């Protein structure tokens, strides 16, 4: 299976709506490693790494997010697998 690593930027109403926790749960369910955090400009940023189909499942979830979220833009940037990740974290 092919591995994939992406950097996500999600904008819209994505802070204060359980977005980071929902992404963590979705990532863990799909065996995806990485992290997610809020940015000062009200976007959410994340790194996702894992099997291609599993990462794609988290990207698909990110296009809508949890109930209460309004995703206006989802930017996905492909990256090389370069960081050693052990789990999925919510960064502060």
PAZA-277515 format. One record per atom (N, C-alpha, C, CB): residue number from 1; residue in one letter; x negated, z negated, y negated. Coordinates in steps of 0.02 Angstrom, whole numbers, plus 50000, padded with zeros to 5 digits. Each point is the difference from the previous one (the first is absolute). Glycine has a CB too. Example, Ala and Ser with C-alpha at 12.3 -4.5 7.8 and 13.67 -1.06 7.14 Angstrom:
% PAZA-277515
+-----+------+-------+-------+-------+
:  nr : rest :  east :    up : north :
+-----+------+-------+-------+-------+
:   1 :    a : 49340 : 49610 : 50284 :
:   1 :    a : 50045 : 50000 : 49941 :
:   1 :    a : 49955 : 50000 : 49940 :
:   1 :    a : 50095 : 49938 : 50059 :
:   2 :    s : 49923 : 50098 : 49888 :
:   2 :    s : 49958 : 49997 : 49941 :
:   2 :    s : 50039 : 49963 : 49945 :
:   2 :    s : 49941 : 50108 : 50032 :
+-----+------+-------+-------+-------+
This chain:
% PAZA-277515
+-----+------+-------+-------+-------+
:  nr : rest :  east :    up : north :
+-----+------+-------+-------+-------+
:   1 :    x : 49958 : 50000 : 50059 :
:   1 :    x : 50042 : 50000 : 49941 :
:   1 :    x : 49956 : 50000 : 49937 :
:   1 :    x : 50092 : 49939 : 50063 :
:   2 :    x : 49930 : 50097 : 49887 :
:   2 :    x : 49962 : 50004 : 49938 :
:   2 :    x : 50013 : 49939 : 49956 :
:   2 :    x : 50005 : 50126 : 50006 :
:   3 :    x : 49941 : 49849 : 49964 :
:   3 :    x : 50007 : 49945 : 49953 :
:   3 :    x : 50007 : 50028 : 49929 :
:   3 :    x : 49933 : 49924 : 50075 :
:   4 :    x : 50101 : 50037 : 49884 :
:   4 :    x : 50014 : 50022 : 49932 :
:   4 :    x : 49993 : 49940 : 49953 :
:   4 :    x : 50078 : 50092 : 50041 :
:   5 :    x : 49897 : 49922 : 49899 :
:   5 :    x : 49994 : 49948 : 49949 :
:   5 :    x : 50025 : 50031 : 49934 :
:   5 :    x : 49902 : 49943 : 50058 :
:   6 :    x : 50143 : 50021 : 49908 :
:   6 :    x : 50027 : 50023 : 49937 :
:   6 :    x : 50001 : 49943 : 49949 :
:   6 :    x : 50070 : 50086 : 50060 :
:   7 :    x : 49929 : 49935 : 49877 :
:   7 :    x : 50007 : 49955 : 49943 :
:   7 :    x : 50067 : 50017 : 49969 :
:   7 :    x : 49873 : 49990 : 49979 :
:   8 :    x : 50171 : 49961 : 50014 :
:   8 :    x : 50067 : 50012 : 49972 :
:   8 :    x : 50007 : 49968 : 49931 :
:   8 :    x : 50047 : 50004 : 50116 :
:   9 :    x : 49989 : 50030 : 49841 :
:   9 :    x : 50022 : 49972 : 49936 :
:   9 :    x : 50075 : 50012 : 49996 :
:   9 :    x : 49886 : 50021 : 49942 :
:  10 :    x : 50153 : 49925 : 50051 :
:  10 :    x : 50073 : 50005 : 49999 :
:  10 :    x : 50024 : 49975 : 49932 :
:  10 :    x : 50008 : 49984 : 50126 :
:  11 :    x : 50031 : 50057 : 49840 :
:  11 :    x : 50027 : 49979 : 49935 :
:  11 :    x : 50076 : 50002 : 50000 :
:  11 :    x : 49896 : 50042 : 49944 :
:  12 :    x : 50132 : 49921 : 50010 :
:  12 :    x : 50072 : 49992 : 49994 :
:  12 :    x : 50016 : 49926 : 49998 :
:  12 :    x : 50022 : 50109 : 50062 :
:  13 :    x : 50035 : 49872 : 49963 :
:  13 :    x : 50017 : 49929 : 50006 :
:  13 :    x : 49975 : 49976 : 50068 :
:  13 :    x : 50104 : 50012 : 49924 :
:  14 :    x : 49831 : 49970 : 50077 :
:  14 :    x : 49968 : 49982 : 50064 :
:  14 :    x : 49968 : 49931 : 49999 :
:  14 :    x : 49981 : 50122 : 50019 :
:  15 :    x : 50024 : 49843 : 49925 :
:  15 :    x : 49976 : 49931 : 49998 :
:  15 :    x : 50060 : 49953 : 49993 :
:  15 :    x : 49890 : 50036 : 49948 :
:  16 :    x : 50106 : 49908 : 50087 :
:  16 :    x : 50055 : 49951 : 49998 :
:  16 :    x : 50058 : 50018 : 50044 :
:  16 :    x : 49965 : 49974 : 49886 :
:  17 :    x : 50024 : 50072 : 50161 :
:  17 :    x : 50054 : 50022 : 50045 :
:  17 :    x : 49979 : 49996 : 50074 :
:  17 :    x : 50042 : 50076 : 49910 :
:  18 :    x : 49905 : 49882 : 50104 :
:  18 :    x : 49979 : 49990 : 50069 :
:  18 :    x : 49962 : 50060 : 50028 :
:  18 :    x : 50098 : 49924 : 50016 :
:  19 :    x : 49875 : 50119 : 49940 :
:  19 :    x : 49967 : 50062 : 50022 :
:  19 :    x : 49937 : 49985 : 50040 :
:  19 :    x : 50046 : 50058 : 49899 :
:  20 :    x : 49911 : 49898 : 50075 :
:  20 :    x : 49937 : 49986 : 50035 :
:  20 :    x : 50012 : 49969 : 50068 :
:  20 :    x : 49944 : 49985 : 49890 :
:  21 :    x : 50101 : 49966 : 50114 :
:  21 :    x : 50015 : 49969 : 50065 :
:  21 :    x : 50032 : 50049 : 50048 :
:  21 :    x : 50014 : 49890 : 49942 :
:  22 :    x : 50031 : 50152 : 50032 :
:  22 :    x : 50030 : 50051 : 50043 :
:  22 :    x : 49949 : 50050 : 50026 :
:  22 :    x : 50105 : 49987 : 49935 :
:  23 :    x : 49847 : 50032 : 50022 :
:  23 :    x : 49948 : 50045 : 50023 :
:  23 :    x : 49956 : 49967 : 50053 :
:  23 :    x : 50001 : 50057 : 49888 :
:  24 :    x : 49983 : 49879 : 50102 :
:  24 :    x : 49959 : 49964 : 50049 :
:  24 :    x : 50035 : 49999 : 50068 :
:  24 :    x : 49951 : 49929 : 49907 :
:  25 :    x : 50114 : 50055 : 50093 :
:  25 :    x : 50037 : 49997 : 50062 :
:  25 :    x : 50003 : 50069 : 50033 :
:  25 :    x : 50068 : 49905 : 49955 :
:  26 :    x : 49942 : 50147 : 50006 :
:  26 :    x : 50003 : 50068 : 50027 :
:  26 :    x : 49932 : 50021 : 50027 :
:  26 :    x : 50092 : 50029 : 49919 :
:  27 :    x : 49856 : 49955 : 50045 :
:  27 :    x : 49932 : 50017 : 50023 :
:  27 :    x : 49983 : 49964 : 50065 :
:  27 :    x : 49965 : 50018 : 49880 :
:  28 :    x : 50050 : 49918 : 50123 :
:  28 :    x : 49985 : 49962 : 50061 :
:  28 :    x : 50039 : 50026 : 50059 :
:  28 :    x : 49975 : 49899 : 49930 :
:  29 :    x : 50088 : 50118 : 50059 :
:  29 :    x : 50042 : 50028 : 50053 :
:  29 :    x : 49972 : 50065 : 50027 :
:  29 :    x : 50100 : 49945 : 49948 :
:  30 :    x : 49865 : 50093 : 50008 :
:  30 :    x : 49972 : 50065 : 50018 :
:  30 :    x : 49925 : 49997 : 50015 :
:  30 :    x : 50088 : 50053 : 49930 :
:  31 :    x : 49884 : 49887 : 50076 :
:  31 :    x : 49928 : 49991 : 50014 :
:  31 :    x : 49956 : 50035 : 49949 :
:  31 :    x : 50028 : 49992 : 50121 :
:  32 :    x : 49991 : 50002 : 49815 :
:  32 :    x : 49962 : 50029 : 49945 :
:  32 :    x : 49962 : 49944 : 49965 :
:  32 :    x : 50085 : 50095 : 49985 :
:  33 :    x : 49852 : 49917 : 50001 :
:  33 :    x : 49958 : 49951 : 49965 :
:  33 :    x : 49997 : 50018 : 49926 :
:  33 :    x : 49932 : 49980 : 50105 :
:  34 :    x : 50048 : 49972 : 49854 :
:  34 :    x : 49991 : 50014 : 49929 :
:  34 :    x : 50020 : 49942 : 49956 :
:  34 :    x : 50019 : 50118 : 50025 :
:  35 :    x : 50003 : 49899 : 49915 :
:  35 :    x : 50021 : 49949 : 49952 :
:  35 :    x : 50049 : 50031 : 49950 :
:  35 :    x : 49890 : 49939 : 50013 :
:  36 :    x : 50145 : 50017 : 49951 :
:  36 :    x : 50047 : 50020 : 49948 :
:  36 :    x : 49995 : 49950 : 49943 :
:  36 :    x : 50078 : 50056 : 50085 :
:  37 :    x : 49930 : 49967 : 49853 :
:  37 :    x : 49999 : 49955 : 49943 :
:  37 :    x : 50040 : 50030 : 49942 :
:  37 :    x : 49888 : 49956 : 50036 :
:  38 :    x : 50134 : 49999 : 49919 :
:  38 :    x : 50032 : 50021 : 49938 :
:  38 :    x : 49945 : 50017 : 49950 :
:  38 :    x : 50102 : 49928 : 50023 :
:  39 :    x : 49912 : 50121 : 49935 :
:  39 :    x : 49955 : 50018 : 49945 :
:  39 :    x : 50030 : 49977 : 49935 :
:  39 :    x : 49956 : 50099 : 50064 :
:  40 :    x : 50003 : 49888 : 49884 :
:  40 :    x : 50027 : 49977 : 49936 :
:  40 :    x : 50048 : 50050 : 49967 :
:  40 :    x : 49894 : 49937 : 49985 :
:  41 :    x : 50101 : 50127 : 50032 :
:  41 :    x : 50044 : 50050 : 49970 :
:  41 :    x : 50067 : 50008 : 50037 :
:  41 :    x : 49898 : 50059 : 49960 :
:  42 :    x : 50118 : 49893 : 50083 :
:  42 :    x : 50064 : 49996 : 50037 :
:  42 :    x : 50002 : 50046 : 50061 :
:  42 :    x : 50055 : 49972 : 49893 :
:  43 :    x : 49889 : 50061 : 50125 :
:  43 :    x : 49998 : 50038 : 50061 :
:  43 :    x : 49977 : 49955 : 50058 :
:  43 :    x : 49975 : 50105 : 49935 :
:  44 :    x : 50033 : 49920 : 50125 :
:  44 :    x : 49973 : 49968 : 50060 :
:  44 :    x : 49947 : 50047 : 50028 :
:  44 :    x : 50109 : 49938 : 50026 :
:  45 :    x : 49834 : 50033 : 49994 :
:  45 :    x : 49944 : 50038 : 50028 :
:  45 :    x : 49989 : 49975 : 50071 :
:  45 :    x : 49946 : 50016 : 49886 :
:  46 :    x : 50036 : 50031 : 50159 :
:  46 :    x : 49987 : 49981 : 50070 :
:  46 :    x : 49949 : 50045 : 50032 :
:  46 :    x : 50116 : 49956 : 50008 :
:  47 :    x : 49849 : 50017 : 50040 :
:  47 :    x : 49957 : 50038 : 50046 :
:  47 :    x : 50031 : 49994 : 50069 :
:  47 :    x : 49894 : 49981 : 49929 :
:  48 :    x : 50114 : 50075 : 50105 :
:  48 :    x : 50027 : 50000 : 50068 :
:  48 :    x : 49951 : 50036 : 50045 :
:  48 :    x : 50119 : 49999 : 49957 :
:  49 :    x : 49869 : 49973 : 50102 :
:  49 :    x : 49955 : 50032 : 50048 :
:  49 :    x : 50025 : 49987 : 50071 :
:  49 :    x : 49903 : 49987 : 49920 :
:  50 :    x : 50097 : 50066 : 50120 :
:  50 :    x : 50022 : 49993 : 50070 :
:  50 :    x : 50012 : 50069 : 50030 :
:  50 :    x : 50052 : 49889 : 49975 :
:  51 :    x : 49983 : 50111 : 50081 :
:  51 :    x : 50018 : 50063 : 50032 :
:  51 :    x : 50044 : 50040 : 49952 :
:  51 :    x : 49993 : 49949 : 50116 :
:  52 :    x : 49995 : 50116 : 49882 :
:  52 :    x : 50033 : 50043 : 49950 :
:  52 :    x : 50076 : 49991 : 49999 :
:  52 :    x : 49908 : 50081 : 50016 :
:  53 :    x : 50125 : 49919 : 50041 :
:  53 :    x : 50073 : 49994 : 50002 :
:  53 :    x : 50023 : 49932 : 49975 :
:  53 :    x : 50004 : 50081 : 50096 :
:  54 :    x : 49956 : 49867 : 49917 :
:  54 :    x : 50018 : 49933 : 49977 :
:  54 :    x : 49993 : 49993 : 49924 :
:  54 :    x : 49963 : 49954 : 50112 :
:  55 :    x : 49983 : 50074 : 49861 :
:  55 :    x : 49990 : 49999 : 49928 :
:  55 :    x : 50056 : 50040 : 49966 :
:  55 :    x : 49875 : 49989 : 50015 :
:  56 :    x : 50143 : 50068 : 50014 :
:  56 :    x : 50054 : 50041 : 49973 :
:  56 :    x : 50066 : 49961 : 49998 :
:  56 :    x : 49943 : 50103 : 50042 :
:  57 :    x : 50069 : 49855 : 50008 :
:  57 :    x : 50061 : 49960 : 50002 :
:  57 :    x : 50002 : 49950 : 49941 :
:  57 :    x : 50003 : 50011 : 50126 :
:  58 :    x : 49940 : 49960 : 49857 :
:  58 :    x : 49997 : 49953 : 49943 :
:  58 :    x : 50008 : 50039 : 49935 :
:  58 :    x : 49926 : 49921 : 50066 :
:  59 :    x : 50044 : 50138 : 49930 :
:  59 :    x : 50009 : 50042 : 49940 :
:  59 :    x : 50073 : 50017 : 49991 :
:  59 :    x : 49884 : 50048 : 50014 :
:  60 :    x : 50149 : 49971 : 50041 :
:  60 :    x : 50072 : 50017 : 49996 :
:  60 :    x : 50040 : 49940 : 49975 :
:  60 :    x : 49986 : 50082 : 50095 :
:  61 :    x : 49999 : 49858 : 49930 :
:  61 :    x : 50034 : 49939 : 49977 :
:  61 :    x : 49988 : 49991 : 49925 :
:  61 :    x : 49989 : 49947 : 50115 :
:  62 :    x : 49949 : 50065 : 49863 :
:  62 :    x : 49980 : 49989 : 49930 :
:  62 :    x : 50037 : 50045 : 49951 :
:  62 :    x : 49889 : 49965 : 50042 :
:  63 :    x : 50136 : 50092 : 49982 :
:  63 :    x : 50037 : 50046 : 49957 :
:  63 :    x : 50067 : 49970 : 49978 :
:  63 :    x : 49944 : 50096 : 50058 :
:  64 :    x : 50080 : 49853 : 49977 :
:  64 :    x : 50063 : 49968 : 49984 :
:  64 :    x : 49992 : 49925 : 49987 :
:  64 :    x : 50059 : 50087 : 50069 :
:  65 :    x : 49899 : 49881 : 49970 :
:  65 :    x : 49988 : 49928 : 49993 :
:  65 :    x : 50059 : 49960 : 50025 :
:  65 :    x : 49927 : 50023 : 49904 :
:  66 :    x : 50073 : 49913 : 50080 :
:  66 :    x : 50054 : 49955 : 50022 :
:  66 :    x : 50062 : 50009 : 49956 :
:  66 :    x : 49915 : 49918 : 50042 :
:  67 :    x : 50141 : 50052 : 49980 :
:  67 :    x : 50060 : 50001 : 49957 :
:  67 :    x : 49982 : 49969 : 49932 :
:  67 :    x : 50077 : 49993 : 50101 :
:  68 :    x : 49946 : 50036 : 49846 :
:  68 :    x : 49985 : 49975 : 49933 :
:  68 :    x : 49944 : 50039 : 49966 :
:  68 :    x : 50038 : 49888 : 50038 :
:  69 :    x : 49921 : 50146 : 50001 :
:  69 :    x : 49946 : 50040 : 49971 :
:  69 :    x : 50027 : 50067 : 49978 :
:  69 :    x : 49915 : 49942 : 50072 :
:  70 :    x : 50055 : 50086 : 49876 :
:  70 :    x : 50015 : 50068 : 49978 :
:  70 :    x : 49933 : 50035 : 49992 :
:  70 :    x : 50109 : 49966 : 49940 :
:  71 :    x : 49872 : 50073 : 50110 :
:  71 :    x : 49935 : 50035 : 49999 :
:  71 :    x : 50009 : 50064 : 49960 :
:  71 :    x : 49966 : 49951 : 50112 :
:  72 :    x : 49997 : 50054 : 49833 :
:  72 :    x : 50003 : 50060 : 49958 :
:  72 :    x : 49944 : 50049 : 50017 :
:  72 :    x : 50051 : 49931 : 49910 :
:  73 :    x : 49892 : 50043 : 50111 :
:  73 :    x : 49944 : 50044 : 50019 :
:  73 :    x : 49958 : 49966 : 50054 :
:  73 :    x : 49999 : 50051 : 49884 :
:  74 :    x : 49981 : 49989 : 50165 :
:  74 :    x : 49955 : 49977 : 50053 :
:  74 :    x : 49942 : 50048 : 50002 :
:  74 :    x : 50095 : 49949 : 50068 :
:  75 :    x : 49846 : 50026 : 49913 :
:  75 :    x : 49940 : 50041 : 50000 :
:  75 :    x : 49959 : 49980 : 50061 :
:  75 :    x : 49999 : 50012 : 49873 :
:  76 :    x : 49984 : 50037 : 50169 :
:  76 :    x : 49961 : 49988 : 50061 :
:  76 :    x : 49935 : 50038 : 49995 :
:  76 :    x : 50105 : 49983 : 50069 :
:  77 :    x : 49839 : 49980 : 49935 :
:  77 :    x : 49933 : 50030 : 49996 :
:  77 :    x : 49965 : 49989 : 50066 :
:  77 :    x : 49994 : 49981 : 49874 :
:  78 :    x : 49987 : 50073 : 50160 :
:  78 :    x : 49963 : 49994 : 50063 :
:  78 :    x : 49930 : 49974 : 49986 :
:  78 :    x : 50067 : 50093 : 50051 :
:  79 :    x : 49910 : 49863 : 49994 :
:  79 :    x : 49933 : 49972 : 49994 :
:  79 :    x : 49964 : 50005 : 50067 :
:  79 :    x : 50039 : 49921 : 49909 :
:  80 :    x : 49895 : 50071 : 50089 :
:  80 :    x : 49961 : 49996 : 50061 :
:  80 :    x : 50005 : 49929 : 50028 :
:  80 :    x : 49921 : 50091 : 49960 :
:  81 :    x : 50077 : 49904 : 50106 :
:  81 :    x : 49999 : 49934 : 50031 :
:  81 :    x : 49932 : 49968 : 49987 :
:  81 :    x : 50082 : 50036 : 50090 :
:  82 :    x : 49914 : 49920 : 49860 :
:  82 :    x : 49934 : 49973 : 49983 :
:  82 :    x : 49999 : 49924 : 49999 :
:  82 :    x : 49980 : 50102 : 49935 :
:  83 :    x : 50076 : 49866 : 50060 :
:  83 :    x : 50002 : 49927 : 49994 :
:  83 :    x : 50020 : 49970 : 50067 :
:  83 :    x : 50030 : 50009 : 49878 :
:  84 :    x : 49939 : 49935 : 50138 :
:  84 :    x : 50017 : 49964 : 50061 :
:  84 :    x : 50059 : 49953 : 49985 :
:  84 :    x : 49879 : 50008 : 50043 :
:  85 :    x : 50178 : 50008 : 49983 :
:  85 :    x : 50060 : 49960 : 49989 :
:  85 :    x : 50020 : 49965 : 50065 :
:  85 :    x : 50039 : 50079 : 49908 :
:  86 :    x : 49983 : 49859 : 50087 :
:  86 :    x : 50018 : 49962 : 50060 :
:  86 :    x : 50075 : 49986 : 50006 :
:  86 :    x : 49888 : 49949 : 49995 :
:  87 :    x : 50148 : 50055 : 49949 :
:  87 :    x : 50071 : 49985 : 50001 :
:  87 :    x : 50033 : 50032 : 49939 :
:  87 :    x : 49979 : 49890 : 50062 :
:  88 :    x : 50081 : 50088 : 49921 :
:  88 :    x : 50034 : 50024 : 49940 :
:  88 :    x : 50012 : 49940 : 49955 :
:  88 :    x : 50054 : 50098 : 50062 :
:  89 :    x : 49922 : 49905 : 49876 :
:  89 :    x : 50004 : 49944 : 49955 :
:  89 :    x : 50039 : 50017 : 49936 :
:  89 :    x : 49891 : 49960 : 50046 :
:  90 :    x : 50139 : 49989 : 49926 :
:  90 :    x : 50028 : 50005 : 49932 :
:  90 :    x : 49948 : 49969 : 49954 :
:  90 :    x : 50122 : 49994 : 50041 :
:  91 :    x : 49850 : 50046 : 49915 :
:  91 :    x : 49951 : 49976 : 49952 :
:  91 :    x : 50033 : 49978 : 49936 :
:  91 :    x : 49914 : 50076 : 50050 :
:  92 :    x : 50058 : 49874 : 49918 :
:  92 :    x : 50028 : 49975 : 49937 :
:  92 :    x : 49960 : 50027 : 49942 :
:  92 :    x : 50041 : 49896 : 50056 :
+-----+------+-------+-------+-------+
